[in-house]
Amino acid sequence: MEVIRLSCNTFAKEFRVSTSRRFEIVSIMHLAEEALKESGIKNGILHAFLPHATAALITNEYEPRVARDYLKWVRTYVPPEADWEHNMIDNNAHAHIASALIGSSRTYPVINGRIVRGAWQELMLLELDGPRNRRVIIQIIGC
């Protein structure tokens, strides 16, 4: 078997995103695109990570009505006013549960210097316990 060695790189950039409401959707695809451009990497993977336990990352259409629907879904299926045991500590159990279910990272292929995604897909930060200052880490691995 022939071994092929490629000269590849990694690149990471951290961004800060401020939210202004308890529940909020913020489109952050432009941050991922900025990091990719700065990296110079043309082919590989882009990984977005949110190092927080009360927020999440989603990939879907960013349109005001559907953004409100994402928040409505969270409030319906993980209601903040429910009798969550963690609320005895700091009244944000819903945010921890929703973040755990939705997830705090997303990964995209990068081909020919572009993030591969559907026509309407955007990377969004889903704030579940704001207002907060959130960190978003974009790491790109490729050649």
N, C-alpha and C positions, 0 to 999 in steps of 0.2 A: 504494500500500500504506500502510495506517495504522500508525503506530508507537505502541505502547502502552508507557508507562514505569511501572514498578512501584517503589515504595519498599521496598527489601529490605535485609536486614541480614546480617551475619556475626557469629558468636559462637564463641569457642574457650575451652576449659578443659583444663588439664592435671591429671592424677591420678597418684598414685604407687601402685603395687601391689607388695607384697613377696611373694616366693615362699619356700618353706621346703625344697623338695626339688629334686633335679636335673631330674626330670620331674614336671610338675604341671599340672593344669587349674584355672583360677580363673574363675568366672563373674563378668563385669563389666558385664552389661547394666544393672544398677542405676546405674552411673556414667554411662552414656549417657543414661538416663532423667533422672537428676539434672541433667545439663548441658542437656538439652532444656527441662526445666521452668524452669531459671534463665534460659535464653536468651529466653524469651517468643515464640519463633518458632513459628508454627502450621503452615506449609506450606513444604516445601523438601526438603533432603537433610541427613542426618547422616553424617559421615565419621569413622570411628575409625581412628587410626593409631598404630602401635607403633614408635618409632624405635630399634629394636634388631635386630641381625643374628642373634641366637641364640634368638629366641622368635617366636611367630606368633599371629595372630588367626583364630579360626574362628567360624562361625555354624552351630549345630546344637542338638540336644537336650542339655541338661545334666542328666544322670542318672548316678549313680555308676558303674554297670556300663558304660554306653556311654563315659563319660569314660575309664575304664580301657582300653577298646577303642581309643580314639584313640591313647593312649600306646603300647599294644601294637602298633598299626599302624606308628607311627614307629620303634619299636625293631626291628620285623621288616624294614621296607623301607629304613631308613636306620640300620643298626646302629652303635651307638657304638664297638663293638670291631673294626669293619672296618679294613682297612689304608688309611685315608684319609691322603693326603699332609699335609694341614693338621695332623693330629694330632702331627706332629713339632714343631709350634710350641706349641700349647696344648690339645691333646686334646679339641677340641669341634667337629671337622669335621661330625659328624652334625647338630649343632644349626644350623650355617650352611646345610647342604644342605636340611634339612627346612624351615627358615624360608623359604628361597628358593622351595621348591616349594609350600608352603602359603600363604604371603603374610603381609604385615604390616599389611594394612588391610582394612576392610570398610565398605561404604556402604549406607545404608538410606533409603528414602523416608520423609518426615514428612508426614502428612496430618491436618489438624484437630488438631494438637498431640500426635499419637501416632506412635510409631515403628512403621512397618508391618513386620510379621514374622509368620511362621507361629505356630500355637498353641504349639508346643514349642520354637521357636527362641530361642536365647540367644546373646549375644556372649560369647566366652570367650578368655582369654589362655592360650596353650599354652606353658608354660615348657619349654625344651629344654636348658637349661644352668644350672640354678639350684644353690643358692638365689641369688636376685638381687633388687635393687630395680629395678622397671621403670617407665618412664614411659608413660602412655597419653594421647594427645591426642585430644580430641573437638572437631570443628569442625562447626558447623551453619550452613548457608547457606539463606536463605529469606525469606519475607515474613510 
